[in-house]
Structures are given as structure tokens and as C-alpha cells.
Amino acid sequence: MIIINFCFYMQPLIGFALIVIANSKIDLGLPLFHRFLRSSPSMADNYPKDEVYLSAVIPKRIKLFKEFQAKQLEQLQSLPHDPIKVRVTTGDGNKVKEGKRWETTPKDMAMQVSKGLADSALVSSVNDVLWDMDRPLEGDCSLEFFEFDSDKGRDAFRHSSAHILGQVLEQEYGCKLCIGSCTTREEGFYYDAFYGDLGLNDKHFPNIEAAAAKAALLSFPYSITCEFIMSLRCFITLATASKSTSLQEGHPFERIEVTKDQALDMFSDNKFKVEHIKDKIVTVYRCGPLVDLCSGPHIPSTSFLKAFKCLKASPAYWRGNRESESLQIVYGISYPDDKQLKAYLESIEEAKKYDHRLLGQQHQLFFCHPLSPGSWFFLPHGTRVYNKLMEFIKKEYWERGYTEVISPNMYNMSLWETSGHAANYKENMFTFDFGLKPMNCPGHCLMFQHRVRSYKELPIRLADFGVLHRNEASGALSGLTDVRRFQQDDAHIFCTEKQVSGEVKGALDFVDFIYTNFGFTYELKLSTRNEGDGAFYGPKIDITVSDAMKRRFQCATLQDEGKIERPVMIHRAVLGSVERMFAILLEHYKGIWPFWLSPRQAIVCSLSNTKDHQEYAEKVREQIHEAGYYVDVDTTDRDVNCGLVLVREAQVAQYNYILVVGDEEKTTGQVTVQLGDEDPSKFPVMMSIETLLDEFKLKTANFL
């Protein structure tokens, strides 16, 4: 039987016939592939990609990868494969199993538990370090497995999907890849790259998705028996019908470790990758034709990826520096089956109905003007909510021992140089001889050090709602969630080292109280010295909330910015940006605010435009207003004979309480109450003003 090893890269080569010499073996490698690719129809919308770059760089990287991989495998085989003990944790508990050092893999261990686990586990954890399923174990260890229904499993799945996206973008558009990973909100993945003059948009998505499907499902290389090949025109059909193991497994993710010099040689044609190579030992992964820098870990193979969708493309700058190259970022989402992807896309469509930008316009809460991009105007009803959020936090400050302060909006650049912002964050600041503050930390440090302090004063908790400015790129601006001007419930706690534990617990209790009353679920994530978004001081706890539509947002944060020999400063924010929290809550509540937070708590509707009815309506409004609640009155001069019409209009405007007054109400000194979320045809309730205000007070006290 004659075997042909065919290196298949994404596109089928249409119309090219193979002539096979008996008893021979033909290797159709990359250079030959690219020659035929240039004469075949392009999937990249006829974009003039750099074929010279592709035909030179990809074979070079694969060649070097194979060479380094062979040496690494030879070295592993020379190491002692003595027995090891592995404590395997599964849903059934812990079991100690035996394996061999530098030979047994997590997948081997999973197979000892069950074939189902071996087939479904995406990534493992070895002594609490994430680990590829096919990477050999190095000694006695604890071992745990993660499937797609876990955060770690999903992260690995989406991270691997980013590599498939990178493979497609490089192959289809000849771009120079920069950085690709799962998104911080854990809802997908992205890859940014340099394309030259090409601007990607949603018209490119069908091409990218089709190529990604082929990249994920087809293995590399293929072994096809010669009897079945008449021409490459029928290649896909025959390959799909194949029962070969390699086809079932798809592209494996292969890992090697190389030296810094080897990595620089491998990626010498991509300046963006070269800038990332800093460590003495560098991890490199290969999946099909893509060889990429990556710390991993990854899923075993692309066969797990069954559903892939591009979500958006947007411009960016290399490393966020406006003076650097312009990049394009493609965002995507992926799942192990079409059903889950369909459900996700349906949730996205549902979320669009409650986009805060749309609701803000409909409910007259806020707007943005091109003369002040990234800085939002809050209208009267929007300002009510904004102030309520700050009052909510301020009340807790009083209860929890915080002291409010006011600090300047701008400082001499020498302060930002001392704080590290000039070196780490300057491109995101508005600067001249001075710098507008992007955060409150340095100002609060000046407040702390302006006089001699005693340890007996500690802890000192300084809270500040000062206005902050960040010079975000125009392409990064997005409603209230990504802005240039905002306020944040910043606080800095100065304490001793021994007080840190208690202060962190207190801050987390603060977060729990606030988020529970918002109706959020949340999770905590600890990171050590984590640079990015101004976090370049010390260990950090990020609190990620989930809203009613199961979406995740990072809002609250706690950060240790101290040293052992000095008082420790804990930076803490609960709401984070008030603007961002406003947007999250507006979408979380789908535009229907709970009474305690609502900008439209009640409206008084007069059944007629007679003078006595309107005067009574105004009297009711004044009583409720004096009690401290937001109330409007509808005394419109119009012919409305049906109270149902008034109630329905008030419900559309999202009033929590609709108070109808007419002859009977005026005579008895009461109001007819209709709740904003009830069926207008439901029989209403008569209530005195005193009883109504008691109900308002109860709801406010219980955050209802």
C-alpha cells in the first residue's frame, strides 16, 4: 500500500491532481503547499497578504520546533523513570496511584480513573500548578482535573481557541501576531495582530469562522491511502469519511521549552514576539502550522472545539502606546458544542435589549457629546441614581470607621515619577507640566505623610470620591463602562502589618454587604505583583461580580501596597468606577430599578384636570417629597377617562409606585396604589399617605 503524507493548511487545494509512483512515499510539504495556494481561490477576500513572509516564516518555525522537540524528548528519555506516587483528586475523593517520573502524564492518570474522565478533561493541576494533560509528571505530586464546566477548564479551552484564531489570522491575512489569550471576563478570547493597512470588520468574520472550523477539525499531517485519491478536489470528502485516529484527535497542542536565544531565533521575523522574550527559559507551543510563544497550558487537541464564533474586531495600539504600531484585535467565543454557542448568542441578543446606552437614552438618564468624548452628562434622573450610589457607600463609611477627604485633581509630574505612574502609566494620563490624577493613591500618601504619625493612630481609613481622568484610546471607549472621566469610591487604609488581616476581612465584608444588596453573586481572585490598569505595587484581590444575565464584571479590588518595615497601605474600592457600576446595575435590573435605588420612586396621577383634583395631587406630591423620596406628579391637561391609561404610561416610564387620585381619594385623604411591575388591570389598593410612607421606609431600609 502506498502512503501519502499530506501537510494540510486550512484550505483545500482545488483541482490539483496527484500522480503517484508505485511503491513510493510522497511528502507534500509547506513550500509545495504555498506554491499551489497562490494559484487557488483565496479565502481571505483577496487581501494581498505577504506570501513571501508566510512561506519563509512558518516552515522555519516548524523546522526549529521539531529540532528542539526531538532534543527535548531525547533528554526526557535519558532521565530516570523511577516510580512516583500521585494523589488524584476527583469527585469521588482522593486516591493514590502509581506512575513513572518523566513518562506518566495526567491523561494516563485520568485513564486509570475512567475513560470518560480521560476523554473530557481539558487541563490538569499538578501541585496547584496548571499542567497540560500530555505533559509528563516530574515527581510525587497531587493531581486534579478540570473539564469545561470549571473556570480553569474554560480558561484553557478559550486560550487554546485564541491559538486557533491566531493560526487563521496569520494564514488568511499574513499578519504578524502579537498577543492572544482568554479575556479577563472569561467570556471568550482574543488575538491582536499587525495587519498593515487592513482594517478588519464583521464582513471578514464568515471567512475567519470557516477557516477556524477547518483548522480545529482537520488533523495535521494526514495519512491517506493512495487508492482513495483521484484528485485533491475530493480530498475533504475522503478525509471526513476516514476513520483514522489522527483525524478524530485533530491538531494536538505540543509544548517545548527553549532557551532565550533559541526563541529569539525562532521568532526573529516578528518584532512583537521578540519584545516578549525576556526569560532565560521560554515555553513554546505548536498546534498545526502555528508555532507560538505561550506559557500555557492548553487543551489536548483541537478536536474538543466544536463551535467557534467571532464577536467583534476593534483597533488598538501595541502595548497601549499611541506612538506605537496600530493593531487590530479580533474577539471570539467558543464552546464544545453548538447548543451552548447558540444559548450564548441568544443571551447576547437578550442583553442587547438592555444595553445601558439604549436604556439611558430611553429613560433620560445620561448622554455623551462628541465635544467631550468619554465624559458623560448625567441628566436629573440619572444624577439621582448616581448620588444614591455614593450615599449608599458614604453611609457605610460612617458605620465602618472611614474618614472622607478631598484631594487635588492634578499634581506636579515629580509626584507621578515618585509613585511609578510616570514610568508605568503615563500613556493613560492627561499630562502637561502637571498630570491629572488617574487614581487617588499618591494624593492620599501625601495626606498621610504631611505630619508625623504615631502607630497608635493606625488604622487610618481615608476615603475619596475625587474625579479621576484616564486618557483611554478613542477605540477603547464604550458607554459608561470605559470612560475618560469618572469617580471612584477609592479608599486607602494605613495600618500595621499585624492589622492587615483584620482590615482585609473588614474590606471583604464591606464588599459582601454591598454586592449582596445589589443582588450580585461574586468570586475572589488573588494575584501577586500584577502590572496593568495601574496595579504595579503589590498583591491584589479582584472581585468579579455576576449579574442577572450571568455576565461577569470586575469592579471591586483590594491591593496591598506596603512593605514590612513601614505602615502598610491597603487600596480598596467597592463600587470601583461609579459610572461603570451604574451601567452594570442598569443592565442587571433591566432598566427596572428597585425602589430604594430608583430615580422614579412614585408618580401621582390625577384622574381629571379639575382644579381640586390637581391641587390634591400636588399636596400628595409635597408630602412624599418632604419625606425624602423621589416623586413626580402628572397633572397634564388632557381628556383621559380611563385610569388604566395613566397607569400604563407610568409603568412604561418605570415608576415603582403609581398613585391615582380622584374624588374618593381627595375626600378620604388617601391614594389608590398601583405597583409599577403589576398588571394594570389588577385591582388596586387604597392606602393612607402615612401607611404608604411607612412602606417606603421599610423598602428603603431593606434595600428593596
N, C-alpha and C positions, 0 to 999 in steps of 0.2 A: 504494500500500500504506500502511496506517495503522500507525504505531508507537506502542507504549505504553511509556514508561519507568517501570518499577515498582521502587520502593525497598523491597527485601525484607529484613526483620529477623527472622531466626531462625524464627518460627512462621508456618505457612500460615494465611491468613485464611479460615476455613471458611464456606462458604455465602453469600458475598457476590458478587453478580453484577455484571458490568461492562456499562454501556450506553455504547457508543462512537458518537460522532458522526462521520460520514464526513468524510474529509479533515482531521481534527483530530488534535492531539497532546495526550495527557493525561498529566500528571505527578502520580503518586500519591506525594506527599512524606511526610515524617515526621509532621507534625501529623495528617494524614488517617489515616496508618497507626495512630497511637496511639488515635485515636477508635474505629476498628474493633477494635483489640486489646482494648480494655476490655470489649467485648461478646462476645469469643470465649473459648473454653476456655483456661485458663491452664496452662502447663507448669510453673509454679513452686509446685505443691502448694497453690494457692490462698493463698499467703502475701500479705498485704496490702502490696504494695510501693508506694512513693511515685511514683504515675504523674505527678503534677504536676512532681516533680523531674526525672523522666526526659524528659517531653515538652518541658521547658524547656531542660535542660542539653545533651542530645545534639544537637538541631538547632543550638543556639547554637555548640557547639564545631565542628561540621561546617562551618557557615557561615563562622566565623572561619578555620578551616583552609583552606578553599577560597580565601578572600580573600588570606591570607598566601601560599598556594601560587602563586596567579596572579601576585602581585607578584614572588615569587622566580623564577618561570620567566621573567618578562619581563626581570628583571635578568640572568639567565643568558644569555638570547638576545642581550643587548646587549654581552656580553663578547666579546673576540676569540677566534675558534675556530681559532687557528693550529695547525699540525701539531705533534704530540708523538711522542716515541719511548717505547715501552712494552716493557720486558723481561719477557716472560711465562715463568713457570716452571711446567712440567708434569712429568709422569713421564718424558717423553721428553727433558728437559733445558730449556735456556733458548733462547728465540727472541725477537728484537727485531721488534716490529710497529709499524705507524703508526696513529695515531688523531688526534682533534681535541680540543683543550682545551675543557672545559666542555660537551662534546657526547658524545664516545665514553664508553661505560660498560664496566665489567668484563664484562657479559653480551655486549656487542658483541665484545669481545676474545676471549671464550670461543668465540663462534660462528666466529671466524676459525680457531680451533684445530680444533674439531669440534662438530657439532650435539649429540652425546652429552654433551660437557662442558657446553655451554650449558644443556642440559636438566637436568643433575644437580647442577651447582654450586650450593651454598646461600649461600655468602658468599665474599668475597674479602679479600685483604690487599694494601693499596697502601702501599709503602714501610714494610712491617711494621705498618701500622695497619689494623685490621679495617674493612671497607668493604662497603656494600650493593652487590649486583650491578647495580642500576639507577641508582646514583649516579654522575654524570659525573666523569671524571678531571680533575684540575686542572693537570696538567703532566707533564713527563717523569717516569717512575716505574718501579718494579719491581712486578710483579703476580703474585699466586699465588691459586689457587682451592682451596676446601675443600668436600668432599662430606660426606655423613652419616657415613662411616666414619672421619672425623677428629674430634678433640676440639673443634676450633673450629667445624666444621660442625655437630656435635651440639649444642654450646652455643647456636649461633644458632637451630637448629631448636627446641630446648626453650624458649629465650627467647621465640621467636615463639609457641610453644604457650601460654605464660603469657598472652600478649595475647589469644589466643582464649578462654582460660579467663576472663580479666577481662571480656571482652565479654559472655560468657554470664552471669557472676555479676551484672554490672551490669544487663543486660536482664531477667534472670529474677527477681532478688530486689531490685532497686532499691537496691543497696548503694553505698557510697562507697568506691571503690577506693583502696588505699594503695600497696603495692609488690608488683611481680611480676617474677620472673626465673627463670633456671635455678638449680637447687640447687647448693650448694657441692660436693656429692659427685658432681655431674654425672650423676645418675641420673634426673633429672626436672625438674620446675618447680613453682612455687607462685604463688599470689596471695593476699595478705591484704587484708581489707576490713572496713569498719564496717557492721554489719547492724542495729544497734539491739538489739532483743530476740530476734532469730532466732538459734538455735543450730544450725549445720549439722552433719549427720552422714551416715553412709553411705546412709541412706534417700533423701537428695537426689541421690546420685550418678547414678542412671539418667537423671534429668531433665537434669542438667548434661551428661552424656555425649551424650545425644541432641541437645541444643541445640548442643553443640560440633561434632558431626558436620555439622549443617546449616550452621553458621557457617563451617566450613572448606571445604565442598564447593560451596556456592552463591555465585555471583558477585553483585556489587553495583555499580550497579543492573542490572536485567535489561532486555533489549530483546526483546520478544515480538511477533510479528506478530499483528494483530488477528483474522485468520481463525481462529486456533487457540484463541482464548479464548472459552469459553462461560461459565465462572464460575471463581472462584478455587478452587473445590473441586478442580478438575483441574489446578491450577497446577503442583504439584510434578511430576506425571507428565509434563506437557508440557515443563517446564523440563529434566527429566532427559533427555528424548528429543532436546532441542535439540543442534545441532552447532556452536553459536556459539563463537567464540574466547573470549569473556568467561567463558562457563560452564566451559570447560576450564581457564582460568587461576585461577579462584577469586578471592578478595579479594587485591588487591596490598597490600603494605606500602609506604606512601608516607611520605617523610621531608621535613621542612622545618626550617628554623632560624628562630627568632623571638627578639625581644628579651625581656628580663625582664618589662617592663611588659605586653607582648602576652601572654606566658604567664600572668601573674597575672590578666589579664582573661579569658583562655580558661578557666582553672580556678578562678575566683573562688568557685564554688559548692562546692568541695571543699577544706576546710581542710588535709587531709592532703597533697594535692598542692601546695598553696600553700607549706607548710613546706619542701618540697623545692626550691622555685625560689629559687636563690641566685646563679647565674651571670648575667653580662650577656647572654650568648647561650645560648639553651636549645633543645635538639633535641626535636621533637615528631613522633610517628608516627601515622598513621591506617591502620586496617585495618577495612574495612566501617564499621559505625557507631561503632566505638571510636576515640576520639582520646585519646592518652595521652602523658605525659612519658616520654621514654626516650632514652638515649644510643645505643641500637642496638649493632651492626647487626642486621638481620633477614633472613629468607629472602625470596625474591622474592614469593611469594604463598602463600596457604593451601592451594593445590592439592597441595603436597608432603605435607601432613599427612593420612595415611590411617587412622591408628589412634590413639585417644585413650582414656585410662583415668584416672579419679580413684582415688587411693590412700588418702588419709585426710584428715580435717579435724580441726583442733585449735584451741583458744583461744590467744590471745596478747594482749600489750599493745602499744599504739602506742609505737614506739621502745624497747620493753622496759621501759617505766616503769610500775610498778604503779598509779601515781596517774593515768595517762592512760586513754584510752578502751579498752574491751575489743574486740578484733578477733577475726575467725575466719580461719584460714589453710586453704586448700584446696591439697593437693599432688596432682600428677598425673604421668603418664608418657605419652610419645607416640613414635610411630615412623612411618616412611614406608610401612609395610605391616603387615597383620595378622599375618603369620608371625612377625615379630620381636617384636611385642607378646605374642603367645602364648608364645613362648620365654621372654620376660622374666617373665611371670606364672607360668609353670611354675617358673622359678628361684626366684621369691619363695616359692612353696609349698614348694619343696625346702628353702629356707633356714629356713622356719618350724619344720621338724623339728629344726633345730639352733640354735634361738634360745637364747642363753646363759642367759636367765632360766629356760627349761624344763630345760636340761641342768644348770644349777646346782642346781636342786631335785632332779632325778633322781639326781645324783651326790653330793649333800650337800656342796656346795662353799660356798655362801653363801645368805643370805636378807636381806630387808628387812622392817622392822617399822613399822607406822603411827605408833608413838611416836617414830620417828626417820626421817622420810621423806627420801629422797635420801642416806642414810648407811647403808652396808651392813655386815652382820655376816658375817665370814668364818669358816666352820667349820674344824675341824682340817685337813681335806684341801685346802680352798680356801686356807688360810693357807700350806700347803706350796708351792703354785704361786706365790702372791704373793711369798713370801720368795725363791723360786728366781729370779723375775724381777729382784728387787732385787740378789740376789747376782751374777747374770749381769752386770748393769751395774756393780756395785761392783768386780768382778774386772777389768773393762776400765778402770775409773777408775785402778786401781793400775798397769796397764800403760801408760796413756796420760797419766800425769802430772797427774791431778786430785787435789785435796785435799778430803776430805769435811768439812763443817762442820754445825753445828746452830744454827738461828736461832729467835728467839721466834715464837710463834703470833699475837700481837697487838701492835699499835703505837698510839701516840697518833695521833689524826686529823691532826695537823700534818704527820706524815711523808707520809701519803697525799695531802695537799694539795700538798706539795712535789713528789711523784712524778707528780702528774697523775691519780692514780686517783680522788681525791675528785671531780674535775670530769668524768672520762670513764667511771668505772666504779662509782660509788657505789651505784647501784641494784642491782648484783650483789654487794654486800658485806654482811656482817653487821656492823652498827655500833652503838655506844653512845657513850660518851666515847672509846672506843678502837675500832679496827677489826680484825676477824680477817683475817689475810692471805689474799688470793685468789691471790697469787703471791709468789715469793721475791725479786724484783728489788730493791726498796728495802732489804730487810734485808741483802742482800749488798753493796749500796753502802755501808751504814753500816759493815760489816766492813772494806771496802776503805779507807775514809777515817778509821778510828779512830786511825791513826797516820800519820806522814809516810812516803810511799813513794818508792822510787828506781826509775828506769826500768830499772835493772839487774835488778830483781826480776821484771819482766814477761817472759813472760806468767804471770799468776796464774789458776789454774782452780779456782773454788770450786764444789763440788757439794753438793746438799742434797736429802734425801728428806722434808723437813718436811711436816706435814699442812697442806693448804690447804682453805679454805671459800669457796664461792661461793653466793650467795643466788639460786639459779635458781628461776624460777616453777614452781609445782607442776605445771602443764600441760606444762612442758618436761622434766620428769624422765622418764628412760627407762632402766630397768635400770642396768647398770654404765656405760653409755656417756654418760649425762647425770646427774650426781650433784651433791650439795651438799658432801660431804666426800670428799677424795681425797688421794693422794700422787702426786707427780710427780718424775721424775728430772731436776729442774732443775739447771742449771749456768750459771755466768756466767764468761766468760773476759775478764780485763782485760789489754789488750795495747796496743802502739803501733800507729800507723797502718800502718807497714811490716810488722807481724806479722799483720795481718788476713787476708791471702790465705792464708798458711800455716795459720792457725788454722781458717779456714773449710774448707779442704781436709781438715784433720785431723778436724773435726767430721763432714764428709760421709763420710769413710772410716769413722768410728765408726758412723754410720747404716747404711752399706752392710754392714758386718760383722754387725750385729745383725739387720737385716732379711733378709739372705741366709740366716742360720742359722734364722730363723723360716719360711723358705720363701716369703717375700713377693716380689712384684715391686713396683716403686715408680717414681714420677716426681717431678721437682722443679718448683716454680713460684716465680718471683721476683716480689715485689710491692714497690713503694716505700712511702712513709709510709702504711701501711694501718691505718685505725682499725677497731676491732672486736675482741671477745674479748680485750680488754686490750692489743691491739697498737697503741700510739699513739706509739711512739718513732721508729722509723726503718725502713730497708729490711728485708725479711723473706723468708726462703726457707721455704716449706711443702713438706713431703714427704708425698705421698699414696701409701698402700700399696694393693695389690690382693690380696685373699685368694683362697682356693681356689675360691670361688664367683664370682670376677670382680667382687666389690664393692669400692668404693673408700672409704678412710678416711684422714682427715688426722690424723697422730699426731705425727711429729717436726717440729721447727721450729728455724730459726736466725734470729736477729734482731740487726741492728746497732743499738745504742742509744747510740753515741758521737758525738763531734764531733772535727774535725780537730785543734783546738788542745789537746785533752785526751786522756788514755788512752781507748781505745775499749773499750766493754763489749759482748761478744757473748753474747746469751742463747740457750741451746741446750737442747733436750730431745729425747731419742731415743725412749723409750717414750711420752713425753707422760704423760698420766694412767695410773698403773699399773692402776687399775680398768678404764679403757677398753681398754687393751691386753689385759688378762685376758679381757674379753668378746670382743674381736676374735679372739684366739688360740683360745679355746674353740670358737667357731663355725668358724674356719678349719680346725681339726683335727677338727671334727665330734664333739667330745667324746672323741676318742681321742688322748691326749697322747703325744708322742714320749717315749722312755724318759728322756732327760736332764731333761725338764721335768715328768714325770708325778708326781702325788701318790700314785699306787698303782703303784710300780715292780715289786713282786713280792708274791706271797702263797704261803705254804707250806700245802699241803693234806694232811692225814693221811687215809690210806685207811681207817683204823679208829679207834675211840675207846679202844683199849687204852692202858695207861699208857706202855709203852715206845715206842709209835708217837708219842704226843703229846709225850713228853719229847724225842724226836729232832727232831720238828717245831719245838719251842721252841728247841732247840740250833741248828738251821739258821737260824732267825729271828735269834737273837742274833748269829751270825757275820756275817750280811748287814747287820744294823743297826749293828754296830760298825765295819763298813767304810764307813758313811756313806750307806746307801741306805734308801729308804722301803719297809718290808716289813711285812706283816701275816701272821697265822697263823690258819688255820681248823681249830680242834680241837673243833668243835661235836659234842656228844654226840647222834648220830643214826645211823640204820641206812642207810648208803649203801654199796651193794655194787659200784657202778659208778663208776670214776674219771671216766668221761665226764660224769657229772652234776656232779661237783665242778669240772671244767674249764669246763664251760659256765656255771656260776654265776659263776665268777671272770672269765670273758670278758665277761659281761653287766655286771659291775662295773667293767670296763675296766682290769684289771690287765695290765701288759705281759708279765710272766712268771708262769706258774703252775707251782709246784714241788711235785710229788707225791712223797710219801714213804710207804713201806710196809716190809715185811720185807727185801726185797732192798736197798733204799736204805739202811736202817739198818745192814745187815751190811757193805756196801761203803763206807759213808760218803759216798754220792753222793745226787743228787736226779734225778728224772725231770722234764725240762724241756718245757713246752708253751708256745709263744708265744701271747700274748693275741689276736693277729689271725689265727691259723691255724685251720683246720678241726679241731675237737676229735677227729675220727676219724683224723686224720693220725698216723702212727706217731711217738711222742715219742722224745726223745734222753736218754740217761743222761749225767750230767756231774758232775764233782767240784766241790766248793764253790770251790776255788781257780780252776779254769777258768772257772766261772760269774762269779766276781768280776772276772777279767781281761776277760771280755766286757762286763760292766757298765762297767768303767773305760774301755774302748775306745769304747763308745757315748756315754758322758758327754763324753769328750774331743772327740769329733767331732760333738756335738750331734745325735745320732741317737735 
